[in-house]
């Protein structure tokens, strides 16, 4: 849809008093977003390997799991900037467990979107690992994933409203 057409549809829906964001949206579960399979590494993975994975997959985080597959940390682009940058000379042989965020906040897939957003807002981070009952990562949700989900739901509501007119 063209930008002009979208803007017009939003104005029309607003003028008609239509609800553009479904009232249950924020109480929907994180799992309803469509979890991405997380990229995982072991605590012994080299920083060079981790940075290559981040670049190759164009993502902002890796989950660090132990030998049983349980979450032990998260390595993010922010960890790289805040903990690694400026130490390039000292990084030969460095492993991700030295620079990851240990024991990151994590959530289960049935937690609400609103709860996940609140966690990210108050915690000052952009990614929440999603784990199963055994603390094994099954996904990861980013602020961008939540925003994309909200926009998708809003557009669906607009198109539905415009089609019924």
C-alpha positions, 0 to 999 in steps of 0.5 A, spaced: 500 500 500 502 506 498 504 511 503 498 516 501 493 511 501 495 508 508 495 515 511 488 516 508 486 509 511 488 511 517 485 518 517 478 514 515 478 509 520 480 514 525 474 519 523 469 513 523 471 512 530 474 505 529 479 502 534 486 501 530 489 497 535 485 491 538 484 492 545 487 485 547 494 486 543 498 487 549 495 482 553 497 477 547 502 472 549 509 473 547 509 466 543 503 469 539 509 474 535 512 468 532 518 467 535 525 467 531 529 461 532 535 464 537 542 463 535 546 460 540 553 459 542 557 455 548 561 459 553 567 457 550 566 461 543 571 466 541 569 473 540 571 473 533 566 467 532 560 471 535 562 477 532 562 473 525 555 470 527 552 477 529 554 480 522 553 474 518 546 473 520 545 481 521 542 480 528 543 484 535 544 478 540 546 471 541 544 466 546 549 463 550 548 456 553 551 450 557 552 443 555 545 441 557 542 447 552 540 451 558 541 459 558 547 462 561 548 468 558 546 473 552 551 477 548 549 483 545 551 488 540 551 493 546 556 488 550 560 488 544 560 496 544 560 497 552 565 491 554 569 489 548 571 496 544 577 499 546 580 492 548 582 490 541 589 488 543 587 484 549 582 480 545 586 474 542 583 468 545 578 472 549 571 467 549 564 470 550 563 468 557 568 473 559 564 479 556 556 476 555 551 479 560 550 473 565 544 470 567 540 475 563 532 476 564 528 471 560 521 469 559 516 464 558 512 464 551 506 465 555 508 472 558 504 478 555 507 482 550 506 488 555 510 484 560 515 483 555 515 491 553 515 493 561 521 488 562 525 491 556 523 498 558 525 498 565 531 493 564 534 498 559 535 492 554 532 490 547 532 483 547 528 478 551 530 470 551 524 466 551 525 459 554 521 453 556 520 450 563 527 447 563 530 454 561 532 452 554 532 457 549 526 456 544 526 464 541 528 471 542 524 477 542 526 484 540 523 491 541 523 491 533 519 484 533 514 487 538 513 494 534 513 490 527 507 485 531 503 491 533 504 495 526 502 488 523 495 488 527 494 495 526 494 494 519 490 488 519 485 492 523 485 498 518 484 493 512 478 490 515 475 496 517 476 499 510 474 493 507 467 493 511 466 500 508 
